[in-house]
Amino acid sequence: MAISLDEIDVRLLKELETDADRPNVELARIVGLSPAATLNRVRRMKEAGVIRRITARLDSALAGFGLQVYLLVTLARHDEAAERRFAAEVAALDNVIAADTVAGEIDAILLLVARDVAELQVALSRLATRGGAQRMVTLLRLSELKPSSPLPLRATSVQSRR
């Protein structure tokens, strides 16, 4: 089901993506609505799944995770049970902070953090043994070229994920 986003919805979403900690009263002032109307719009977009959650973005290095790696994974098997086992192991590993299945030469791309090489090795071993990864390519993240950015929104319909 698609929901329609008008210009005010788009402005609200952009403001929330820029600073999700902004008070509702300030959001209302920015978009020119009452606080109650603003709250209702945000609630509607949450219920529709456009806003999945509001979180704080942490600096992993400052939080003690000096290693950040991208992991390209190819699974040994491609049946439903093997894919479920891999997904369960990825979900169980706290060191995996982002993961996507992809199409192409590899099956998944993961972003892992670790305090040191030993902690990283434990996570890699678990993915290989319990997760069924056949081949893993580890890419050390050196620096951020561009931070996660707001979506390039405009007033249209957005597909609901519910």
ZAMARGU-4260 file (C-alpha; in steps of 0.2 Angstrom, whole numbers, plus 5000, padded with zeros to 4 digits):
<rodrens>
0) 5000/5000/5000 | 5007/5017/4995 | 5005/5032/5006 | 5005/5050/4999 | 5018/5062/5005
5) 5015/5080/5003 | 5027/5095/5004 | 5025/5096/5023 | 5028/5077/5025 | 5044/5079/5015
10) 5050/5093/5025 | 5046/5084/5041 | 5056/5069/5036 | 5071/5079/5030 | 5071/5088/5047
15) 5070/5072/5056 | 5084/5064/5046 | 5095/5079/5049 | 5091/5079/5068 | 5079/5066/5075
20) 5082/5074/5092 | 5073/5090/5088 | 5058/5094/5099 | 5041/5092/5091 | 5037/5111/5095
25) 5053/5116/5084 | 5047/5104/5070 | 5030/5112/5070 | 5038/5129/5069 | 5049/5124/5055
30) 5035/5117/5044 | 5021/5129/5049 | 5009/5117/5058 | 5003/5116/5076 | 5012/5104/5087
35) 4997/5092/5088 | 4996/5092/5069 | 5015/5089/5067 | 5014/5075/5080 | 5000/5067/5070
40) 5009/5067/5054 | 5025/5060/5062 | 5014/5046/5070 | 5005/5042/5053 | 5022/5040/5045
45) 5028/5029/5059 | 5013/5018/5058 | 5014/5017/5039 | 5032/5012/5040 | 5040/5027/5031
50) 5049/5031/5048 | 5055/5014/5054 | 5063/5020/5070 | 5072/5035/5077 | 5089/5032/5084
55) 5106/5040/5089 | 5120/5038/5077 | 5136/5034/5087 | 5154/5036/5083 | 5161/5018/5083
60) 5179/5023/5085 | 5175/5035/5100 | 5164/5021/5108 | 5179/5009/5108 | 5178/5000/5092
65) 5194/5004/5083 | 5191/4991/5069 | 5177/4993/5056 | 5177/4981/5042 | 5166/4977/5027
70) 5164/4959/5025 | 5159/4952/5008 | 5152/4934/5010 | 5149/4920/4999 | 5139/4906/5006
75) 5144/4887/5004 | 5126/4882/5000 | 5111/4892/4993 | 5096/4882/5000 | 5083/4889/5011
80) 5090/4881/5027 | 5108/4887/5024 | 5101/4905/5021 | 5091/4905/5037 | 5106/4898/5047
85) 5117/4912/5040 | 5104/4925/5043 | 5102/4919/5061 | 5120/4919/5064 | 5122/4937/5057
90) 5107/4943/5069 | 5115/4934/5084 | 5132/4943/5081 | 5132/4960/5090 | 5148/4965/5081
95) 5138/4965/5064 | 5130/4982/5064 | 5123/4982/5046 | 5120/4968/5034 | 5112/4966/5017
100) 5109/4952/5005 | 5115/4956/4988 | 5114/4949/4970 | 5130/4946/4960 | 5146/4937/4964
105) 5144/4938/4983 | 5128/4934/4994 | 5130/4947/5007 | 5139/4963/5013 | 5141/4965/5032
110) 5148/4980/5042 | 5157/4973/5057 | 5165/4983/5072 | 5178/4976/5084 | 5188/4982/5098
115) 5203/4972/5092 | 5209/4959/5080 | 5205/4945/5092 | 5187/4950/5093 | 5186/4952/5074
120) 5193/4934/5072 | 5179/4927/5084 | 5166/4935/5073 | 5174/4929/5057 | 5175/4911/5064
125) 5157/4911/5069 | 5151/4916/5052 | 5162/4903/5044 | 5158/4889/5055 | 5140/4892/5061
130) 5135/4903/5048 | 5140/4893/5033 | 5151/4906/5024 | 5162/4898/5011 | 5172/4913/5006
135) 5174/4930/5016 | 5183/4945/5009 | 5187/4958/5023 | 5189/4976/5019 | 5196/4987/5032
140) 5187/5004/5033 | 5199/5018/5034 | 5188/5033/5035 | 5171/5040/5031 | 5170/5049/5014
145) 5152/5054/5016 | 5141/5051/5031 | 5124/5042/5029 | 5114/5056/5021 | 5095/5060/5020
150) 5085/5052/5006 | 5083/5064/4991 | 5064/5065/4995 | 5051/5075/4985 | 5032/5075/4987
155) 5026/5058/4979 | 5019/5041/4985 | 5030/5030/4995 | 5027/5011/4996 | 5023/5005/5013
160) 5033/4990/5020 | 5019/4984/5031
</rodrens>
